[in-house]
Amino acid sequence: MKAPVFLLRLLLCSILVFGAGVVQAQQYTLSDDGATVKFTIVNHLIFSSTVNGYFKGLKGHVRFDPHDLKSAVVDATVQVNTISTGIGKRDRDLMDEKYFNTAKYPVMRLLSTSITAADKPNTYQLTGALTIKGVTKTIAFPFTAVAGTNSCQLDGTFTINRRDFGVGPDNAIDDKLTVTLKVLAKKG
C-alpha cells in the first residue's frame, strides 16, 4: 500500500512541472497550498477494494515559456512520510522498508527532461525522471496548464508500476497505480 502513495506523490510533482508552462517566462513555486497529489490502487485482499491515498510536503519550482519549451523545467519533490490513506496502520506499513522505506528515502522527485506542446490548447506532454526509493525511471504524461494573474493551475494523470521502483512485494495489491495531480503553482 505504501507504493501507491509514493507514486501519487511523484505524479503530483510531475503535474507541478507541466503547469508552469502556461504563463510566459514565469518562475513558479510549488507547495501544498491548493495542491492535491492523489494515488489510486486496487487491493485484492479477501475482496477487491480501491484504495485512495494522498501525499503532502510538495516543494519545488517550475520555469515555463510556451514559446520556448526547450527551456522549461519542472523540479518537484514530495515528503513520502506524509502518505495518508485514511488508515494509520496501513500508512505506517507503507513507510516501512518493504514499501517506501521513508527513513532511507524521505522524498520522491520528478525532474522534467522535456516539455512539448500537445494538439489541444493549454495541453502539454511532460517527459521526466521520476525517482522513488532510490530508483529513477523515465515517465511521460499529458497535463493541462491554465494561467491566472499570479498562478498557474496544472492538472495531470499518469500510471506507474510500483514494483519498477521496488515498492512492496508481489502480493494482493495491484502493481499498477494511477497518480492524479491538481496543483496550483504560484509566481515567486
Phi, psi and omega in degrees: 000334179295325181302316181299320182292317181297316180296323179299318179298319179297319179298318180300318178299320180298317181296321180299322181295316182289325186294335184291343185288351185288319181264129186298135174046042181252149174254128181240151177249138179261141176202172179293337184299114180078014184244148172228124173243106188239143172233151180227131180215154180259133177251124183258019179290119183065300174219156182286135175215147178269129180253127174253139178218166184223153173240151175235186178079030180290129177217156175147192180215158178226133173239128186208134171223112183300343179265357179216065184295339179295335179265000181291140180220138171233127178223107187226144176228156171227151178277115185295327183288003176268003183307136181218118177246000181092355178232109185305316181298318179296317179300316179296320177299319181293336179278345182289168184305322184296330180254262185271340180049061186295338177295324181265327184234079187287342182229154168253147183225140172238121179236117182292146172247337173198150174227126182234157178285144175258182186275001178244152178302141178061021182242135185224166175241125179253131171241134183197176179261119178255124180245120178227129176054039177078002179251129180249129179229151175276131175232159176216140178200154177277153175210161174248150178224124179234119185273143172244191181297314183234015184205174178218127178270124180242129179226135179198163179219139174212164180239138176226164175259116184299327183286339173299336182254008179071027181262105176081157180276178172284107185213201184285358179268133177307149176285324183266143176220157181252134178248131179240126182243130173226106189231134174255102179273135185248144177301142178163000000 
